[in-house]
Amino acid sequence: MSIKDHVIAIIADQAMLEPSDIKMDHTLEDVGIDSLGLVESIFAIEETFDISVPFNANDPQSSEFDISSIAAIIAAVEQLKAEQAS
């Protein structure tokens, strides 16, 4: 399973949707994920990929981790995994 598929599965699980319902240009708000769901999604991503996500739950907008869309989240996870591998 690719990083993209894993991230979509995590988000779909949090949103209680099917992965096929998640579109790349969706925001977390579009799929019904609130701030608590966001934090749980971040924890699930960290656990699944064994990475540390630079995310401040108290101030999500100033975070280095881009949560503006599903595509942005996937790109950020791919970048963190690439940095970890080097």
N, C-alpha and C positions, 0 to 999 in steps of 0.2 A: 504494500500500500504506500502510495506517495505521501509526501508532506502535505500536499494540497488535500488529498483524500482524508488524511487523518484530521487535519484542522477542520474541514467541513463536517466530518463525523462528530467531532467534539462540539462544534457550534450547533449542529442539528440536534444533538442530544440535549444540550442546555435549553434550546428553544422548543423542544418537544415537537420537532418537525422531522420529515424524511430528508436525508442528505440531498435528494433530487430537488427539494424545495428551496435549497440555498443557492442563491445566484451570486456571482463574483462581485457585482456592483451593489449588493445589499449592504446596508449598515447593520450593526448589531440591533439598533432600534427597529429597523425594518422587520427583523425576524423575532422581535419581542423579547430581546435579552436586556434586562435592566442592570443596574450597577452591581448588584449581588451576583447575578448570572455572569457578568463580565469577569468579576474576580474569580468565580468558580471555573470559568473557561480558561483564564490565565493559569490557574493552578493545574488544570488538566493538561494544558499545553506543556507546561514545565515538566510535569511528571512523565508524559508520553514521550517527549523528545529529550529528556534529561538535559534541559537548558535552564538558565536563569533569565527570566524576562525582565528587562528594565522598565518596570511599570509601577507607578505610584497610584494606588487606589484612591488616595485622598485628593489627588490632583491629576486625573487622567489626561487632561489636555496638555500638560507640560511633560508628559512622559515621552521617552525616546521611542517607545513602542507604538507604532502607528495603528490605531484601531478605527480609522475612518471608513474602512470598508472591509469586506471579507477578503478581497484580493490583497489589500494592504497588510492585513494580518498574516496571510500566507507568505507574502514577500518578506515580512519582518522575521517570521520563523525560519524561512529558508536562509536568510542572511545570518541569523544567530547560529544556525547549524553549520554554515560554511565557516564562520569565524571560529567555532569550536573545533572544527576539523583541522584548521591550519595551525 
